[in-house]
Amino acid sequence: MEPEYDFSDGVANPYAARFGEGTTLVVLEPDVATAFPDSVSVNEALRLLIKAAKSAQELPKNAQDLAKAS
């Protein structure tokens, strides 16, 4: 490291403890962030999307064909 970089007065990240092991940080685009004021609302929306996707996968084949036709 170059000598002009002096980190002798540096401090550990005070926010690091908030993000425990297994946490994934995601940066939302501004237009998406306006729809989700906090992480609770993001997680609720994603869980709903996961549930809907799983339900769609469980549809019988003829029900999927009907859905595509409409």
N, C-alpha and C positions, 0 to 999 in steps of 0.2 A: 504494500500500500504506500502511496506517496506521502512524504513527510507533511505536506500542507493539510492533510486530513487529520484533524485532532479530535478524537472522540473521548478524551480524558474526562470531560464533564458530561458525557452521555448518561442517560438513564434507561433502564429496561422499559419496554413497552408497557404502560400501565393498563392497556386494554386487552392484553394477551390472555389474561385469566378468563375473560368473558367467553372465549372461544375454546372450549374443551376439545379433547381428542375426539375425533369422529365428526366434528363440525365441518361443514362445507360452506364457504363463503361464496356468494354469487353477486355479481354486480348487475343491477337492473338498469335497463335503458330508461331515460327520464320519463317517457310516455307511459311505460309500464309501472314505474315507481309511483306515479301519481294515483294509480288505481289501488295501490297496496300501501297503506300508511305504516305498517309494521310487519315483523316477521310472522306474527300469529296469522294475519290475513293471508300472507303468501302461502304458508303451510296449509291452511284450510283450503285454499283454492287448488293447490297441487294435489292434496288428498282427494278432493272431489273429482279432479281430472283423472287420477289413477283409478278411482272407483268406476267412473264412467267407461274408461278404456277397458277395464276388466269385464264389465258387464257386456260391452259390445262384443268382446271376444267370445263370450259364452252364448251368444244368440245362436239359435239353430240356423243351419245354412239357408233354409227358405226364408227365414225372417231377415237375414242379411240381404238376400236378393230383393225382398220387398222394400227394404229401407233404401237400397240403391236406386230402385225404380222411381221412388217418389221425389 
